[in-house]
Every structure is written in structure tokens, then in C-alpha cells.
Amino acid sequence: LASLTIVREAPPRSAPARDVAEIVGADYTDAWKSIEAREVEWQALHRRCQMLKGELVAAQQIATRSGDEAAIAATELDRMGQERDRRWRLANEELATARAEHRLLREASVEWQTRRPQLVDLIEELRHGNREGTASHSELLDRLATVRSAVDHLSAASGGG
């Protein structure tokens, strides 16, 4: 109520009642206009407050959704990090295996290069031995044929005579 009062000069004591009534009426009219103006302001502020409350709820929902999405993204990032680490370990294991295989292949290659001349020599010896064996075999067959022929001849001579 104090804010509704408009400070005016008090009418002089000798003022007629009609003047005082006009002043009081004017004050009353000003007070009602002030009340109506304040009511309009209050309604506008109330509408603004309701609108801001709605925006606050929407902003809270967005913040909650964003927080949920951030948590999901953090979980996905963690999963992807674990997958990357797993692949890194697997790649390192495969690299170590490939290096070991490469070392074994190099050692086998060196051994092959070392033994190859020996194998070539062995093959040549076997071929040479095979030729000699074939020649010996032919000689033995000839001797066997001669012995058979002599045996056949002797048995024919002994059986016939």
C-alpha cells in the first residue's frame, strides 16, 4: 500500500471540502491506475516466469539427454580403446611370429645352401654307382647265362650219354 501512495502536498486546512474531495478522488483514481498498471506488469512477469520455467524444463531434459549421450559416447570410446589395444597386441604377436618364421626360414635357407652341394655330390655318386651297378649287373647276367648254358650243356651231355 505504501508504494501505491502518491506523495502530494496536503491541501491547506482552509481548503473547501470540495477541493479536498477532488484531491482525494484524484489520488484514488491514480492509485487504481497504478494498481492496474502493476497488475498488468505482474501478469506479464508471471507469463515470462511460466515461459522461463518451461524453457528450464526443456533445458534440463536436453542436459539429461546430453549427459546420457555423453555417457554412451564415453562407454563407446572406452570399448573402442579396448578394441584398439586388443588389435595392437594381436598385431604385435603376429609381427613376433612373422619375425620368428622369417628367422627360421633364413636359417633353413642357409642350411639348404650349405647342404645343396653335398646333395648334388651324393646324387652324382648314386648315378655313377647306378651306372656301375648296371654294368656289373650286365656282367653278372652274362656270366649267369654262360653258366646256365654250360650246365645245360653238361646235363644234356650227361643225360644223353
Contacts in CASP RR format, 6 or more apart in sequence:
PFRMAT RR
TARGET T0000
AUTHOR 0000-0000-0000
METHOD contacts of the structure
MODEL  1
LASLTIVREAPPRSAPARDVAEIVGADYTDAWKSIEAREVEWQALHRRCQ
MLKGELVAAQQIATRSGDEAAIAATELDRMGQERDRRWRLANEELATARA
EHRLLREASVEWQTRRPQLVDLIEELRHGNREGTASHSELLDRLATVRSA
VDHLSAASGGG
4 31 0 8 1.000
4 34 0 8 1.000
4 35 0 8 1.000
5 31 0 8 1.000
6 27 0 8 1.000
6 30 0 8 1.000
6 31 0 8 1.000
6 34 0 8 1.000
8 23 0 8 1.000
8 27 0 8 1.000
11 19 0 8 1.000
11 20 0 8 1.000
11 23 0 8 1.000
END
